[in-house]
Amino acid sequence: MKNPLKPNLSLIVKLGSIMVHTEEMLSSKGHAFDAEALKALLADKEVVEWKKQMDKLALLPVKR
């Protein structure tokens, strides 16, 4: 990835999917499917690499 601040379309879609599944999981109609989808998305190679690069730039919250 050349620039983590300018992600390609596939990464944007994956990050958006993470947002939607999180919202659904936290809603009153949350489903176990959402948690499984989140696990898969968070393990995705492109998402992992983007997060690693963003961590180097100190632009994301630090895990507790």
PyMOL commands that set and color helices and strands:
alter all, ss='L'
color gray80, all
select helices_A, chain A and resi 9-26+32-43+45-56
alter helices_A, ss='H'
color red, helices_A
deselect
rebuild
show_as cartoon
